[in-house]
């Protein structure tokens, strides 16, 4: 899952980015409210973690701006302002969840997964495609209920595809999700990994289809 973090406390943000990356989240960080809309235009995110006390444009204004523009992105408010009035007002303004500082990382991870699940259709958040399933908790793929053995990079590519099951991902989007810490990655690497994944999925009805000009899409042909 790719997350946008809008937080102006550098120490907290740095810790959150590292911790969430270790939990298999892809995280981009901005420290100014005015950068949120710009980031959303450039990249597709699964959820936004939004601090209310942002410089440039406050969290309340960022939230109102997003909802007025028709953005349905799940938004989790992260703030030190822990009062009933604050929670109620932000939920009325269009926030999907509210977590007060300080907080436990495990709870934040669980709330993020739950938000994305709800936004993608309830109990089956497009983390399943026919007989292929991915469990974010165990980080395990199964195919026809049997564990699917994958290399780390194959796992990362397939996870990116299943998180957008039915929607095309371009080579560049896959590279950004899988190789976010590496520079100058050759796009051909994506082609090689997709080729390997097709072989691993070949016995099933799940397939990775190439859509010319759009990228790759994971779909169930059964």
N, C-alpha and C positions, 0 to 999 in steps of 0.2 A: 504494500500500500504506500502511496506517495502522499506525504503530509506537508503542508505549509505551516510553519511556525512563525507567528508574529509576536515577538517578545523583545522588550528593550533592555532586559537585564542580561548582560553578556555572560556572566558566570552560569546562571540558570539555563540560558539558551544553549550554551556550549555543552553543558552536562546533558541536557535533554536530547540534543541532536545525537550525541554519542550513544546514549542509553537506548534510544529508540532505534537507531541503526543496528545495534546489537540484537534487537528484538525483531529484525527483518523489516523495519519500516525504512522507506526512503524519505529523508527530511531535508527541506530547504528552509533557510532561516532569513527573515527580514526583521529589522529593528525599528521600522518607521511605518506608521499606518498608511501613508501615501503609497507605499510600495506593494501593498496587498493586491489591489486591482491590477497593477502592472504585472505582477507575478502570475496571477490567474489568467491573464490574457496570453502569456507566453507558455504556460505549462498546464497540463491537466492534473488536478489533485483529487485525492479521494476524501480529504477532510482538511479543515483549517483549525489550528489551535490558536486562539485569539486572546491576547492580554488586553484588558480594558485601558490600562494606563500607558498607551503608546504615544510617543511624540509625533508631531506632524499632523496626524489625524487620529483622534481617540478611538478606542475600540467600539464604543457605541455608534460613532459616526461611520466607522468601517462596516459594521454589521448592517446599519440602515442603508448604506450605499450599495452593498451587495444585494440585499433583498429588493431594494427599489429597482435594481438592474435586472432582476429576475434570476439571480444566481441561486441554485438549490443546493449548493455545496454544504455538507454537514459542517456545522461550526460548534466547536467546544470552547467555551469561555474559561480561561485560566486567569484567576485574579486573586489578589489579597483582600478584596472587598467582599468579605463573607457576611452578608446580611440577607435576611429574607426579602427585603424590598429590592435589593440588587439582583438577586436570583430571579425573582418574579418579573422584574422589568426587562432583563435581558432575554428571558424566555419569550416574553410577549413581543419583543423586538425581532424575534426570528432565530435566536440561538437554539441549538438542539440539545445542549447539555451544559453543565456548569460544574467546575471543579475549583475549590478554594485552595490557595497556598497556605501552609505547606501540604503536600499530598504524597501519596505512595505511587511509585512508578507503575506498579502492577495494576493499580486501579485506573490510571490514565490509559494504559495499554488496553485494558478490558473495555473501557468506555469508548475508545477510538474504534475498536473492532465492532462493538455493538452499534455505533453510529453508522458505520459504513454498511453493516448488514441491513439495518433498517432502510437506509437510503437506496439499497439495491434490491429490495423486495423481500424483506423479512428474514426468515430462517435460512434461506439459501441465497447468499449474497454474491452470486456469480462466482463463488469459489468452488463450483462444480460445473462440469461440462460433460453431460452424458455419463459414461462410466468413470470418467476422470474426476477426482476430488482432491481438494487441498485443505488440510486442517491447519489454520494459523497457529493454534495452540501448540501442536507437536511439530509444526513445520514439515509435515510429511505428505507426500503425494501418494495416492492409491489409484490403481487402475483395475477395475472390476474387483474392488475390495482387497486387492493385493498390493503390498508396498511396491512403489516404483523406484528403482535404483537410478539415480542421476548424479552426474558430477555437479559440483557447486555452481558452475556457470550455467549448465543446463537447467538446474533447479531454479536459478534466478530468472532465466528467460521464460521458462514455463510459468513461473509464478506471476510475472508481469503480464503474460498473455491471459491467464485464467482470471486475473483480477479485472480484465477488460473483456471477458468472454463475450463473443459476438460482435465486438467492436475492433476495427483495425488499429494496430500499433505500427507506426513507421519504424524504420531501422534506427533513426535518430532517437526516437522516444525509448526504444529498447536499450540503446547504448546509454542513454541518460539514467535509466533505471538500474541497469546491471553493472555499468562501469563508471559510476558516478565519481569514484575516487581516482580514476585513471585518466591520463591525458592522451590525446591523439590516437584514439582507438580506431582501427581499420574497420569500416562497415562490413567487410567481408567476413569478419569474425562472427557477426550475427548470422550470416548465411550458413556458415559451417555449423553453428549451434542449432539452428532451425532444422537443418538437414539431419543432424543426429537425433533430434527430438522426434522428427517424423518417423524415423526407424523404430524408435522405442514405442511410439503410439500406434505403429502400423497394424498390430493384431486387433485393434479396437475400432470403434466407429468414430473416435475422436481424430480430428485432423487439423493441421495448420495450413490454411489456404493463403496463397499470395494474391493480393488484390493490387493490380498494377496502378502505381501512382499513390497508393494509400498505405501499403505495408502488409503485415501479416495479421490474420484473424484466426482465433481458436474457435472451432465449431464442432458440433456433433452431427454426423451424417446419418446416424441411425434413425 
